[in-house]
């Protein structure tokens, strides 16, 4: 099965200049699959980098979703890997029994099993594997190299190291623990810091997007320790399952993920040292601020001084090309209720009325939601926040209004656009069908454009000039206004461009 990590490995190896044949050999894929992933990756990156230039405009989020989608795969013609996790566990069990034997018989005894004897046991257990594969696995499992520290030298643009560091600050008179997301380039020695209130995944991802925006490009390799935002789970002693969102991000920006060995902070010594330096230089004397934003402004000013001797400008030309900021969506399912609304984080959003009682897929970004049905986008909204809020697109209900024109007057969908409600009350209260027919002919317009269109149709009528916001407010008006007042209402699912 080809997963995101395998697809990312293909992209990484191709970026390193390896041939399709060599990448196929290293990954176990065929050359056609390697070529397909690489050509699609180059095409989508090219589109994204050319977006909004030379008259070319594309939907960046849609292109990003395609670039980072899970690869389709087929098992036809592919051979299974014979060395399995079950076999790995069996070898570990045998080696543990050897250690118990050492404890009983003492070191230096001459009764240790040979690789050939262990291979015989594996065969007797029904495993189909070669002697050479078992020899290689035993060499890996038995390996206990002595720790030797090798001084490293990196070229510009090769490597940047990432870490979180805690710092205690008094914000608004309250003592709290805050978190510094810290990048340090290995060659340029440039340090970048962003303060956050936690270390959760959205913060982890946001810090990368902001950093790559700041640098105007990306390093070939980003080095991490074994934090949970990087490693989802450990498989055996050396294998690690990486966070799929980090894998997507690495594939999108083009960097290689390098995870240090457990308890080996020295393997990213530049950033480990930077955490202590930044914490001391920035906050040993000043640690009291009115807001976290004030603390960030202070940190930025101090970092400019701290980075005076860095080689950031010299390193910039060696970075990978800049990409549009990546926005990864949380994907969830929602059921449409009888009022054509779905619920996302305690906020109600409208969808086209024909989807009542259907299940839809929602891509939730930090600033908007996109709704899909049967793999087609049906609407999008700007995100709202707060319990009980509603985001309504009146065009989602036009067919129902055509059948029930009397429902228009007191509908929350109409009340959600106060200027349009005023026009309706003044000119169309007794002829709602005409209002609905005009609306349906112009449903491609945004909310603001719709209001202007109705204004033009009524501009020659003296009554229009008398429209005022002093109209008596009913109880349902009060409800609608309180529900709608603090978010921007949009037509076409909420967003246009």
N, C-alpha and C positions, 0 to 999 in steps of 0.2 A: 504494500500500500504506500503510495507516494503522499506524504504529508507536507505541511508547511515547512518543516525543518529541512526536508530533502530538497524541496523547491528552492528554499533560501540557499542551501549549500550549492546547488547548481549555479545560481546567480553569482554567489561569492567566488566560486572557482573560475567562472567565465570572466569576471571582473579582474581576476588575477592573471588572465591571459592564457589559461589552459585551453587546449583544443577540445572539441566535442568528444573525440574519442577518449581522451584522458579523463574528462569529467565523467563520461559514461562508465569508464573502468572503475573510477573511485567511488561512484555512487550506486552502481549496480543497475542503472537505467540504460535504455538503449539510446543510440545517438539521435534518433528521430525525436525522442521525447526531450532530450537535452536541447536540441535545436529549437523545438517548439517553444519551450519555456523561455529560452534566451531571446528569440526573435520577438515574442510577445512583450517581454520585459523592455527591450530596447525601443519598440514602437510606442509603448505607453509612456515611458520616461520621456521620449522625444516630444510626444504630444503635450505632456505636462509642462515641460520646460519651455515650449513654444506658446503655451496658453496665454491669451490676452496680449500677444505681440503680433505685429504684422497683420492685424485684422483677424487673427485666429482666436476664436473664443470657444472653449470647451467647458463642460461641466467637470470641474476638477475633482469633486467628491466622487462622482460616478466613475471617473477614470481611475481614481485611487482604489475604489472598491474592486474594480476589475483586476488591477495590478496585484492586489493582495488577496484575491479570492483563493479558496482552497482548490488545489489542482484536481482535475478529474483523472481517474486512473482506470486501468484495466489489468486483470490478472492473466489475460490470455498470453501464452507464450513465455511467461516469466517463471523462473525456477525459484523455489522456496529456499530461504537461507536455512542451512542445516543446523548451524550452531544456535541453539535456542536459550531462552532464559531458564527453562527447566534444566537444561544441560549445565548451564553456568552454576545453578544452585547445587546440582549434584557434585560438581567439582569442588565447590566451596565446602560442602559437607565432608568430602574425602580429606581435604587439606586440614579441616578442623580436627578430624580424627587423628591425623598425623601429629598435630600439635599436642593432643592429649597423650599420644604415645610418647612424644618427647618428654612430657612432664613425668610420665611413669618410669621410663627407662633411662632418662637422663640424656643430656646433650652429648653427642659424639657416638651414640649407638649406630650400629650398622644394619638396622632393620627397616630403614625407610623404604617405602614403595618407590619403584622406578616409574617413569612415565609409561613404559610399556605395560606394567602391571595395572596402573590406573586406567589405561586405555582398554585393557581387557575387562575391567569392571564396568566401564561405560558401555562396552559392547554387550556385556551380559544383561545390562538393564534395558536393552532393546534400542539403544540410540544408534542411528546410522550416521557415522561421522568418520573422518580420516584421522590417522595417527598424527599427521603434521598439524592439523587444526587443534587437536588436543594439546600437542606440545606447545604451540603458540599461546593457547589459553592459559596453560599452567605457568609458562614463563611470565605472563602478565600478572596472574594472580599471586605468584610467589615474589614478585619483584619488590625489593625494599632498598631502593637507592639511597645512598648517603646524601644528606642535604648539603649541596654546594651552591654558593651564591655567585652568579656570573654577572659581571657588570654589563649593562646593555647600552646600546647607542641606537637611536631611532632617527630616521629621515623625516623631514618636514611632511606633515600631512598623514603620516603612517598611523599614529596611535594617540588616542585620548582615553583617559581613565575616569571612571565615574564612581561616586560614593555618596552616601548620606552621612551627615554629622549632626549630632544634637547640640543645641545651645540653649541656655536658660536666659530668657529676657523678661523684663517687666513691661508689659504692653497695656497702656491705659490704667496703670496702677495695679495690674494683676500679674503675678508671677506665673510663667508658663514655660513648658518645654517646646521648642520649635525645631524645625528640621531644615538643614542646609543641603540642597541638592548641589553637588559640586563636580564640575568638570575640570580636569587639568591635562593639558597637552604635554606629551612626553618630550617632544623636541623643543617646542616653543616656550614651554614652562608658563603658559598663560592660564590663570585661574578665573573661573566664572562661577558665581554663586546665585542661587534663587532660594528665598526663604518660603517655607510652607508650614502649615499647621499639622500635617501628618505625612506619612510615607506611603499612602495607599497608591494603588495602581494608576488612577487618573493623574495624581501628582507626579508619579514616576514618568508617565508618558508625556505629560505637559512640559516637564523640565527638559526633555529631549527636543521637543518641537521648538521651544523657545531658544534653546542653545543653538540649534542648527539655523534658526532665523538670524540669531546674533552673528554667528560666524560667516554666514553667507555661503555655506558649503558644508561638507561633511568629511570626517576623517575615514581612512580606510578600515580602521579597527577601533572598536570601543571595548574597553576591558572592565569587567564587573567582578565583584565577589559573589558568593552564593546566596544573596538576598532573595526573599521569596518572590519579589517582583521579576526576578530573572529566572530562577529555577523553580518550576512548578512542583517537580518531585524528583527524587533520586532513584535510579534504577541500578541496583548493584553498587559496587564500590566506585566505579569511575564514570558510569553513564548517567546523564542528566537530561530530564525533559524540560525544555525551555518554555517560558511564557509565550504562548502563541502570538500575542499582540506585539511582544518585543521582536519575535521572528518576522512578523509582517513589517514592522518598522525598519528593521535592518535590511530587508529586501527592498523596501521602497527607497530608502536613502542611499543604499548601496554599501553599508558598512558590514564588516565581519564581527560577529559576537565572540568575545574571548572571555571565558569564565575561569577564574583562578581555581586552584585546588583548595579544598576545605582547609581552614585555619592557616592560610598562606597569604596573609596580607602583604608580605614583602613582594609578591608577584605584581602588585600594582602600587609600588612604593611611592610613586610621585603623588598620587591623590591621597594616600594614607597620610603622608607628611603634610599635604596641603590642608587637610581637615584641621590638624593641630595648629598650623600656622594661621589659617584664616580665623579660627575661633579665638586665638589669642590676640592677633593684630586688630581684629575688628571689634571684638566685644569684651575684652578684658577690662577696658576702662569705661566705655559707654555701653550700657545694657538696658537703659530705660528709654522708652519711646511712647508717643501717644498712640500710634497705630502701627500695624505690621508694615504698611506701605512706607511709613516714615523710616522704619528700620531698614527696609530694602533700599531706599534712596541713600541713606547713610552708608550702607554696605557697598553700594555701587561706587560712591565717591572714594571710599577707602581702598577699594579694589583697584581703582585707577592708579593710585599711588603705589600699591603693592605690585602692580603689573608693569611699572615703568621700565624695568629691565628685561621684560619678556620679549619674545621674538614673534609676537602674534602677526604683525604686518608682513614679516618675512615668510611666515608659514602659510598665510591665506592663499597665495597663488597655487599652492600644491594640494588644496582641498578638492574633493570631488565636487562636480557641478551642483549648484544650488537647486533645490526642488521646492515647489509650492508647499506650504505648511501642511503636514499630514494631519487629518482628522479621522481618527478611528471611531467607528460607531459601535455602541452596544446594541446587539440584535435581540429582539424579544418578540413574542407573539401576543396578540390582543384580540378579544372578541368584540365585535361591534354590537352595541345594544340597540334597543328598539327606537331610540332617538338618533341613530346614526352617529353615536359618539364612542370613542375608545378612551380608556384611562391609561395614562402614562405618568407614573410618579405623582399620583393624587391630582393630576390636572386632566380635564376632559378636552379632547380634540375631536372636531367633526371630520367625517369621511363621507364620500359620495353615498347618497341614500340607498342605492341599489345593493350596498354591501351589508345591510342590516342582518344581524345574526351570523355573519360570516367571520372566519378567523383571518386575520391579516398579520403580516410581518412588519415590524417597526424597526427602522434604523435610527437609533437615538444618538445624536451628536450633542456637543456641549451647547450649541446655539439653535438647533432646529431638530425636527423629526421628519423622517420620510416614511410614507406608508406604502406597502406593496401588497398586491393581491395577484396570485398566480403569476409571480415573477415579473409583474409590471407595476411601475410606480403609479399610484392613483392620486396622491396628494402629498403636500408637504406643508408644515407649519413652523413658524418661529416658536421656540420653546418658551413656555411660561413656567413660573415657579410659585408654589404656595398651595396649601390645601384648599380644595374646592374651586380652583380657578377653572375658567372655560375659554377655549379658543374656538370660535365659530366662523365658518366660511358659508355665507348665505347661499352661494351658488350650489352647495351640496344638497339643497332642499328644493330647488326650483320646480322639479317635476311634481313633487307633493304639493307645493303651493299652487301649481296650475290646476290640480284636482280639487284643492281645498283653499281657494283664494281668501276666504274669510279668516283663515288662520294667520295670515300675514300680519295683521295689525298688532297683535300682542305677542308675536314670536320673539324669542330671545335673539334669533338670528338677525332680525331687522333692528332690534334695539341695540345690538352690538355695534351698530354704525349710527351714532346719534344724528349726524347731519342728514343721512339718508332717511332716517325715521322722521325727521322734521319735514322733509320734502314730501314724504308719503302722507303724513297727517294733513298737510296743507292742500295737496293737489290730487291725491289718489285714494283717500280714505273711502270714498264712495265708488271708486272704480279700480279695485285692486287687480282685476284681470288685465287691464291695460298696463298697469305698473309691472306686472309679472311678465307680460309679453315683451315689453321694452327691455326688461332685465335679461330675459333669455336671449334676445337678439344681440346683447352686448356682454354676455357672461365671460368673454375673454378678457375684459378690462379688470384692472386692480380696483380695490375699494375706493381709493382716492380718485381714480379715473371715472369710476361709475358715478360718484357724487358730482363731479364736474360735468359729466354728460347730462345728468338730470337737471343740473343748474342751467345748462345751455337751453334745454327744452322748455324751461319755465322762466327764462330770463326776461321775456317780454311781458310777463304778467305782473301787475302791480302788487299782487298778493305776495310774491316771492320776496320783495324787499321788506315786507312786514314780518318775515319769519324771525322769531326771536327765541332765545333760550330761556324765556320766562314762562314757558308753557307749564301748566299744572303737572306735577309729577305724581303718577299713581304708585301704588305699592309695588306692582310688578316692574314699573320703570326703575324704582329705587333698587330693586334686586338686580335688574339687568346692569345698571350702571355700576353698582358696587362690585359685580362679578367681572365686569369688563374694563374698568377704568385704568387698571395699572398694567396693561400689556398692549402691545401694538397688534391691531387686527389686520389680517392680510387676506386677500382673495387669492384664488388658485392654490389653496392649501397653505397659504401664509407666506410664500416667498416668491420673489421674482428676480432672479439674478443674484 
